[in-house]
Amino acid sequence: MTGKTAGRSLGTVGIAVLVAAGLGYPILIVTGRVLSEADAAVFLTFWGLVFGVGSTLAPVEQELSRLAAVADVAGKRVGGTAVRTVAVAAAAVGVFGLLVLVPPVSERLFGEYSVIALVALASGLAFAVQFGTRGLLIGFHEAKSFGGLVVTEAAVRIVLLGLFLLLGLNGVVPLAVAVAAGSFAFLPFGLRARKHLDVAGDAEPWGVVARRILVLMLSAGLTASVLTGYPAIVKLFATTQGELEALGGLVLALSVARVPLLLLSPVQAMAVPTVVRLSQDEEGHGKLRALLVKGSAGAFGLAAVGAALGWLIGPWVVQLLFGAKFDVPGWVVAGLVWSSVLLGAVMLLAAVLVARTEGGKVLVLWAVVAALSVLVLAFAPGDLVLRAVLGLVAAPTAGAVVAMAFVLRPGVRAETSTG
């Protein structure tokens, strides 16, 4: 891939991510407007579960993009390892989904709407195939199809949401179905991805494939704990009704702040084959290292600017979107913005480690981030909201430092064979 082609691909994917982000916000805004506070809490739990599973499956996209890039460099199609990767991931999601379906669990999570546990299971299984499809497309630098799939996923949700609202179906279950439907957006793109797949080709042993993808999924599960699952973790530390009420604005603002990160997976997937290709020679490796240094420094600068803006105008934006009943202090929004920017940087640096098949380091990185966020919640001074924000700030900051130490080690390159 030439620099000009890479630039066009990055532009295509970037535009797709921005469009998808724009289409994603209305769902959260509508939720805050049409549902009661109790029903909104149930829906946000479903939202967090679905996109938490999606975050856990992001390594499928990255791993298939790596396999595709390696095959593309060699002038071949991807072999059976890709199919086995998706199958193992789908099986893991299926087991988790069945656990959520157990009545005591589904009723604890969703109350009277426990039926949406089944919707979440269907969404998770479809997500496994969808991420595999996206990985194949971007690995063979089919940026237009990849971008089309990203936008289609978000568009399906917003179109169904509008249809349900027109029909007067504005409850938790219809909203959940609208969200889950986006997971099936891969269907129109399946044939295009299939042409890059040699199902009968060489495949690594099931055990090797399972160990690699499950370690990466475990890492991504830790990612999800600070990406979409953090509100649920914070609630575990609430001991009074007053603390739960105080968390309302924080949880809603955090859900909004995390939407762009939910859509960062396409950029991660694009980063993996880019790292593979740049690692083919010394010149490319040098360019990659310089890019990582500049990007890491830029992330801290962007986080600082974003935090300042969040402090100044964040409370006004939250009330504009969700109403005056949500009063979120400026310092809280500043912490959320700082956290989201640096968490995005950590996710991209982790993609470099995926390209190098350093799954163990990915696991260590996200273990540090997840553990630190919980430790701050448990032991930092101050009220629960303060501890929650401190956890949001400290964990990705430390994670960024650890990630930079891992990826900037001299002499390390991406894996250039499928094993």
Rosetta blueprint (number, residue, H / E / L):
1 M L
2 T L
3 G H
4 K H
5 T H
6 A H
7 G H
8 R H
9 S H
10 L H
11 G H
12 T H
13 V H
14 G H
15 I H
16 A H
17 V H
18 L H
19 V H
20 A H
21 A H
22 G H
23 L H
24 G H
25 Y H
26 P H
27 I H
28 L H
29 I H
30 V H
31 T H
32 G H
33 R H
34 V H
35 L L
36 S L
37 E H
38 A H
39 D H
40 A H
41 A H
42 V H
43 F H
44 L H
45 T H
46 F H
47 W H
48 G H
49 L H
50 V H
51 F H
52 G H
53 V H
54 G H
55 S H
56 T H
57 L H
58 A H
59 P H
60 V H
61 E H
62 Q H
63 E H
64 L H
65 S H
66 R H
67 L H
68 A H
69 A H
70 V H
71 A H
72 D H
73 V H
74 A L
75 G L
76 K L
77 R L
78 V E
79 G L
80 G H
81 T H
82 A H
83 V H
84 R H
85 T H
86 V H
87 A H
88 V H
89 A H
90 A H
91 A H
92 A H
93 V H
94 G H
95 V H
96 F H
97 G H
98 L H
99 L H
100 V H
101 L H
102 V L
103 P H
104 P H
105 V H
106 S H
107 E H
108 R H
109 L H
110 F H
111 G H
112 E H
113 Y H
114 S L
115 V L
116 I H
117 A H
118 L H
119 V H
120 A H
121 L H
122 A H
123 S H
124 G H
125 L H
126 A H
127 F H
128 A H
129 V H
130 Q H
131 F H
132 G H
133 T H
134 R H
135 G H
136 L H
137 L H
138 I H
139 G H
140 F L
141 H L
142 E L
143 A H
144 K H
145 S H
146 F H
147 G H
148 G H
149 L H
150 V H
151 V H
152 T H
153 E H
154 A H
155 A H
156 V H
157 R H
158 I H
159 V H
160 L H
161 L H
162 G H
163 L H
164 F H
165 L H
166 L H
167 L L
168 G L
169 L L
170 N L
171 G L
172 V H
173 V H
174 P H
175 L H
176 A H
177 V H
178 A H
179 V H
180 A H
181 A H
182 G H
183 S H
184 F H
185 A L
186 F L
187 L H
188 P H
189 F H
190 G H
191 L H
192 R H
193 A H
194 R H
195 K L
196 H L
197 L E
198 D L
199 V L
200 A L
201 G L
202 D L
203 A L
204 E L
205 P L
206 W H
207 G H
208 V H
209 V H
210 A H
211 R H
212 R H
213 I H
214 L H
215 V H
216 L H
217 M H
218 L H
219 S H
220 A H
221 G H
222 L H
223 T H
224 A H
225 S H
226 V H
227 L H
228 T L
229 G L
230 Y H
231 P H
232 A H
233 I H
234 V H
235 K H
236 L H
237 F L
238 A L
239 T L
240 T L
241 Q H
242 G H
243 E H
244 L H
245 E H
246 A H
247 L H
248 G H
249 G H
250 L H
251 V H
252 L H
253 A H
254 L H
255 S H
256 V H
257 A H
258 R H
259 V H
260 P H
261 L H
262 L H
263 L L
264 L L
265 S H
266 P H
267 V H
268 Q H
269 A H
270 M H
271 A H
272 V H
273 P H
274 T H
275 V H
276 V H
277 R H
278 L H
279 S L
280 Q L
281 D L
282 E H
283 E H
284 G H
285 H H
286 G H
287 K H
288 L H
289 R H
290 A H
291 L H
292 L H
293 V H
294 K H
295 G H
296 S H
297 A H
298 G H
299 A H
300 F H
301 G H
302 L H
303 A H
304 A H
305 V H
306 G H
307 A H
308 A H
309 L H
310 G H
311 W H
312 L H
313 I H
314 G H
315 P H
316 W H
317 V H
318 V H
319 Q H
320 L H
321 L H
322 F H
323 G L
324 A L
325 K L
326 F L
327 D L
328 V L
329 P L
330 G H
331 W H
332 V H
333 V H
334 A H
335 G H
336 L H
337 V H
338 W H
339 S H
340 S H
341 V H
342 L H
343 L H
344 G H
345 A H
346 V H
347 M H
348 L H
349 L H
350 A H
351 A H
352 V H
353 L H
354 V H
355 A H
356 R L
357 T L
358 E L
359 G H
360 G H
361 K H
362 V H
363 L H
364 V H
365 L H
366 W H
367 A H
368 V H
369 V H
370 A H
371 A H
372 L H
373 S H
374 V H
375 L H
376 V H
377 L H
378 A H
379 F H
380 A L
381 P L
382 G L
383 D L
384 L H
385 V H
386 L H
387 R H
388 A H
389 V H
390 L H
391 G H
392 L H
393 V H
394 A H
395 A H
396 P H
397 T H
398 A H
399 G H
400 A H
401 V H
402 V H
403 A H
404 M H
405 A H
406 F H
407 V H
408 L L
409 R L
410 P L
411 G L
412 V L
413 R L
414 A L
415 E L
416 T L
417 S L
418 T L
419 G L
